[in-house]
Amino acid sequence: MFVAVLSDKPELREQFCKLLGKETNKDDLAFYAVAHGDKLITLVDPVLYPEKLQPLLYSLSIADCVVLLVDALSPRVGELMVALNSLKMDKGILVSALQLPITGTVIEKYAKVADMQNAKEKLLLLQREQGGEQTIALLDKSFAVKSVGNVALGVVKSGKIKKHDKLVLFPDKKEIEVRTLQIHDKDSEETIAGDRFGMAYKGELVDRGLLIPLRNEFEVNTIVNGRFMQSPFFKDELKGRIHAYSNFQFIEGNVFENELKLSKPLAFEKGELIVVADASNQKLRIAGVFQSKW
């Protein structure tokens, strides 16, 4: 199970992650492994948030649920709440002693605790919901290793990945073939939903992106038809360029009531909620979501 640990204060996120787990990798995202009985939980800390918006969006793409740490109200706490509500992320734990304005938001459904220790106990009891059968993974980095070849790190969102699978990475549109797989440095024949994995593969080095089978249900286009739903908390008018975000793809474009026009192709599913971001906005960078047509 993947858990995004969110706060407007990086030191609070790090404190909570280190209370539960051991850091396994750190870049603009940090991953912490938590072993509890036969269950393995991976905490995801968007290290560079709130300075940068992308790590928050990356962590939400990965997450099955969230831990939201709030010790004081601030504009960036508001931004976190808008992001969670816009993406309908209704499974989580709210850690706060404050009375927060969460009525009518998905955060109303969160378990509520006053401190990190109680949040830890709640988190260890959570179970991951069964995902779909279609293989969907997210790669967060790749690099060359002497005597091994190209290696990538990622997470499995749904389905499974097996040795010798042939897959394609969007938005790069690069094909790769899995050579070997590892889960926490141990060789494995396959990885399943909820796993953080490393793999050696045949193919070029790739950037961060969405990894799916060659035959898949995703559309790839620079124009997405559907409906824009502006957040009621976003008060500015979107006159200029925005960024559309989905599954590690962050693409510049323009949004209209029934259409997204993007500078390069986006891979998306029918009915998907695509984040519309105004990254330069000083008050609130999440403008809303665009739901692609069914």
C-alpha positions as CSV (number, residue, x, y, z in Angstrom):
1,M,0.0,0.0,0.0
2,F,1.2,3.5,-0.9
3,V,0.5,6.4,1.5
4,A,1.2,10.1,0.6
5,V,2.3,12.0,3.7
6,L,1.2,15.6,3.3
7,S,1.8,18.8,5.1
8,D,2.8,22.4,4.2
9,K,5.8,21.8,6.5
10,P,8.5,19.5,5.2
11,E,9.8,18.9,8.7
12,L,6.5,17.5,9.8
13,R,6.3,15.1,6.9
14,E,9.8,13.8,7.5
15,Q,9.2,13.4,11.3
16,F,6.1,11.3,10.6
17,C,7.8,9.2,8.0
18,K,10.8,8.5,10.2
19,L,8.5,7.6,13.1
20,L,7.2,4.7,11.0
21,G,9.7,3.6,8.4
22,K,13.2,3.5,6.9
23,E,14.1,5.8,4.0
24,T,14.8,3.8,0.8
25,N,15.2,6.5,-1.8
26,K,15.1,10.4,-1.9
27,D,15.0,12.9,-4.7
28,D,12.0,15.3,-5.2
29,L,10.1,12.4,-3.7
30,A,11.2,10.3,-0.7
31,F,10.1,6.8,-0.1
32,Y,10.0,5.0,3.3
33,A,9.5,1.3,3.8
34,V,7.3,0.2,6.7
35,A,7.1,-3.5,7.5
36,H,4.2,-4.6,9.8
37,G,3.6,-8.3,10.0
38,D,3.2,-9.6,6.5
39,K,2.1,-6.2,5.3
40,L,4.5,-3.7,3.6
41,I,3.5,0.0,3.5
42,T,5.4,2.6,1.4
43,L,5.2,6.2,2.6
44,V,5.7,8.9,-0.1
45,D,6.9,12.3,1.0
46,P,6.7,15.1,-1.7
47,V,10.1,16.5,-0.6
48,L,10.1,19.7,-2.6
49,Y,6.5,20.7,-1.8
50,P,5.3,23.5,-1.2
51,E,8.1,25.1,-3.2
52,K,7.1,23.1,-6.2
53,L,3.7,21.7,-7.1
54,Q,4.8,18.7,-9.1
55,P,6.0,16.5,-6.2
56,L,2.6,16.9,-4.6
57,L,0.9,15.7,-7.8
58,Y,3.3,12.8,-8.2
59,S,2.7,11.6,-4.7
60,L,-1.1,11.8,-5.2
61,S,-0.8,9.7,-8.4
62,I,1.0,7.0,-6.4
63,A,-1.1,7.1,-3.2
64,D,-3.8,4.6,-2.2
65,C,-4.5,6.9,0.8
66,V,-3.1,9.9,2.5
67,V,-2.0,11.2,5.9
68,L,-2.7,14.9,6.2
69,L,-0.7,16.7,9.0
70,V,-2.1,20.1,10.0
71,D,-0.7,22.1,12.9
72,A,-1.9,25.5,11.7
73,L,-4.1,26.8,8.9
74,S,-2.2,28.4,5.9
75,P,-2.7,29.0,2.2
76,R,-0.7,25.8,1.4
77,V,-2.8,23.7,3.7
78,G,-5.8,25.1,1.8
79,E,-4.1,24.0,-1.4
80,L,-3.6,20.5,-0.1
81,M,-7.2,20.3,0.9
82,V,-8.3,21.5,-2.6
83,A,-6.1,19.0,-4.3
84,L,-7.5,16.1,-2.3
85,N,-11.1,17.2,-2.8
86,S,-10.6,17.8,-6.5
87,L,-9.2,14.3,-7.0
88,K,-11.8,12.7,-4.7
89,M,-9.2,11.1,-2.5
90,D,-11.5,10.1,0.3
91,K,-9.4,7.5,2.1
92,G,-7.0,8.9,4.7
93,I,-6.1,10.1,8.2
94,L,-6.3,13.7,9.4
95,V,-3.7,14.5,12.1
96,S,-4.7,17.8,13.8
97,A,-5.9,19.2,17.0
98,L,-7.6,22.1,15.1
99,Q,-11.2,22.5,14.1
100,L,-10.7,22.6,10.3
101,P,-13.2,23.8,7.6
102,I,-13.6,20.4,6.0
103,T,-17.5,20.2,5.9
104,G,-18.6,19.1,2.5
105,T,-15.1,17.9,1.4
106,V,-13.7,14.4,1.1
107,I,-11.6,15.0,4.2
108,E,-14.8,14.7,6.3
109,K,-14.5,10.9,5.7
110,Y,-10.9,10.7,7.0
111,A,-10.1,9.1,10.4
112,K,-9.3,12.0,12.7
113,V,-6.6,11.8,15.4
114,A,-4.8,14.5,17.4
115,D,-1.2,13.3,17.2
116,M,1.3,11.3,15.1
117,Q,1.4,8.3,17.4
118,N,-2.3,7.7,17.1
119,A,-2.0,8.2,13.3
120,K,0.7,5.5,13.2
121,E,-1.6,3.1,15.0
122,K,-4.5,3.9,12.6
123,L,-2.3,3.6,9.5
124,L,-1.0,0.2,10.4
125,L,-4.6,-1.1,10.5
126,L,-5.5,0.1,7.0
127,Q,-6.0,-2.4,4.2
128,R,-5.4,-1.7,0.5
129,E,-8.5,-1.9,-1.6
130,Q,-8.4,-4.3,-4.5
131,G,-7.3,-2.6,-7.7
132,G,-8.1,-3.3,-11.4
133,E,-6.6,-6.0,-13.6
134,Q,-5.0,-3.6,-16.2
135,T,-1.3,-3.2,-15.6
136,I,-0.5,0.4,-14.7
137,A,2.8,1.4,-13.2
138,L,4.6,4.7,-12.7
139,L,8.3,5.0,-13.2
140,D,10.0,7.8,-11.3
141,K,13.6,7.4,-12.5
142,S,15.9,5.4,-14.7
143,F,19.7,5.1,-14.8
144,A,22.5,3.0,-16.3
145,V,24.3,0.5,-14.0
146,K,27.6,-1.0,-15.1
147,S,27.4,-4.7,-15.9
148,V,23.6,-4.6,-15.5
149,G,22.4,-2.2,-18.1
150,N,19.5,0.2,-17.8
151,V,17.5,0.1,-14.5
152,A,14.3,1.9,-13.6
153,L,12.5,2.4,-10.2
154,G,8.7,2.6,-10.0
155,V,5.5,1.6,-8.4
156,V,2.7,-0.7,-9.5
157,K,-0.7,0.9,-9.3
158,S,-2.8,-2.0,-10.6
159,G,-2.3,-5.3,-12.3
160,K,1.1,-6.9,-12.2
161,I,4.5,-6.8,-14.0
162,K,6.3,-10.0,-14.9
163,K,9.8,-10.8,-16.2
164,H,10.0,-10.5,-20.0
165,D,6.8,-8.3,-20.2
166,K,6.9,-5.9,-23.1
167,L,5.6,-2.5,-22.1
168,V,5.4,1.1,-23.3
169,L,6.2,4.3,-21.4
170,F,4.1,7.5,-21.9
171,P,4.6,10.3,-22.7
172,D,8.0,9.2,-24.2
173,K,6.3,6.4,-26.2
174,K,9.3,4.2,-25.6
175,E,9.0,0.5,-25.6
176,I,10.9,-1.6,-23.0
177,E,11.2,-5.3,-22.2
178,V,11.6,-6.3,-18.5
179,R,14.7,-8.4,-17.9
180,T,14.8,-8.7,-14.1
181,L,12.7,-7.5,-11.2
182,Q,13.5,-6.7,-7.6
183,I,11.4,-5.8,-4.6
184,H,13.4,-4.2,-1.8
185,D,16.6,-5.5,-3.3
186,K,15.4,-9.1,-3.5
187,D,14.9,-10.8,-6.9
188,S,11.3,-11.5,-7.9
189,E,9.5,-13.1,-10.8
190,E,6.7,-10.5,-10.7
191,T,5.5,-7.4,-8.9
192,I,1.9,-6.8,-8.0
193,A,-0.2,-3.7,-7.2
194,G,1.2,-2.0,-4.1
195,D,4.8,-2.9,-4.8
196,R,7.7,-0.5,-5.0
197,F,10.1,-2.2,-7.5
198,G,13.3,-1.9,-9.4
199,M,13.8,-3.5,-12.8
200,A,16.5,-4.0,-15.3
201,Y,15.2,-3.7,-18.8
202,K,16.0,-3.7,-22.5
203,G,15.5,-0.2,-24.0
204,E,16.6,3.4,-23.8
205,L,16.9,5.4,-20.7
206,V,13.5,7.0,-20.0
207,D,12.1,9.9,-18.1
208,R,9.4,9.8,-15.4
209,G,6.1,8.5,-16.8
210,L,3.3,6.1,-17.1
211,L,4.2,2.4,-17.9
212,I,1.5,0.2,-19.4
213,P,1.2,-2.8,-21.7
214,L,1.5,-2.3,-25.5
215,R,-2.2,-3.1,-25.8
216,N,-4.0,-0.8,-23.4
217,E,-7.2,1.2,-22.9
218,F,-5.5,4.7,-22.9
219,E,-6.0,7.4,-25.4
220,V,-3.1,9.6,-26.5
221,N,-3.9,13.0,-27.9
222,T,-3.2,16.7,-27.7
223,I,-6.9,17.4,-27.5
224,V,-9.0,16.0,-24.6
225,N,-12.8,16.4,-24.8
226,G,-14.8,16.4,-21.6
227,R,-15.7,18.9,-18.9
228,F,-13.7,21.4,-16.9
229,M,-14.7,21.6,-13.2
230,Q,-13.2,24.7,-11.6
231,S,-12.6,24.4,-7.9
232,P,-15.0,26.7,-6.0
233,F,-11.9,27.9,-4.0
234,F,-10.0,29.1,-7.2
235,K,-11.2,32.6,-7.7
236,D,-9.0,33.8,-10.6
237,E,-9.8,33.7,-14.3
238,L,-7.7,31.2,-16.4
239,K,-6.8,33.4,-19.3
240,G,-3.4,32.1,-20.2
241,R,-1.4,28.8,-20.3
242,I,-2.1,26.1,-17.8
243,H,-0.6,22.7,-17.1
244,A,-2.5,19.5,-17.3
245,Y,-1.3,16.7,-15.0
246,S,-2.0,13.0,-15.1
247,N,0.1,10.0,-14.0
248,F,3.6,11.7,-14.0
249,Q,2.7,13.7,-17.2
250,F,2.8,17.5,-16.7
251,I,2.0,19.2,-20.0
252,E,1.4,22.8,-20.9
253,G,-1.7,23.9,-22.7
254,N,-5.0,25.7,-22.5
255,V,-8.3,24.7,-20.9
256,F,-11.8,25.5,-22.1
257,E,-15.2,24.5,-20.8
258,N,-15.4,21.3,-22.8
259,E,-11.8,20.9,-24.2
260,L,-8.2,20.7,-23.2
261,K,-5.7,21.8,-25.9
262,L,-2.2,20.6,-25.0
263,S,1.3,21.3,-26.4
264,K,2.1,17.6,-26.7
265,P,0.1,14.3,-26.4
266,L,-1.3,13.2,-23.1
267,A,-2.1,9.6,-22.2
268,F,-5.4,9.3,-20.4
269,E,-8.3,7.0,-19.7
270,K,-12.0,7.7,-20.5
271,G,-13.6,9.5,-17.5
272,E,-10.3,10.3,-15.9
273,L,-9.8,13.3,-13.7
274,I,-6.9,15.4,-15.0
275,V,-5.6,18.1,-12.7
276,V,-5.6,21.6,-14.2
277,A,-2.8,23.7,-12.6
278,D,-1.9,27.4,-12.7
279,A,1.6,26.8,-11.5
280,S,2.5,30.5,-11.3
281,N,-0.5,31.4,-9.1
282,Q,0.7,32.8,-5.8
283,K,-2.5,32.0,-3.9
284,L,-3.7,28.6,-5.2
285,R,-2.1,26.5,-7.9
286,I,-4.9,23.9,-8.2
287,A,-7.5,25.4,-10.5
288,G,-9.7,22.3,-10.7
289,V,-9.9,19.1,-12.7
290,F,-10.9,18.3,-16.3
291,Q,-12.9,15.0,-16.6
292,S,-12.3,13.4,-19.9
293,K,-15.3,12.2,-21.9
294,W,-16.6,8.7,-21.2
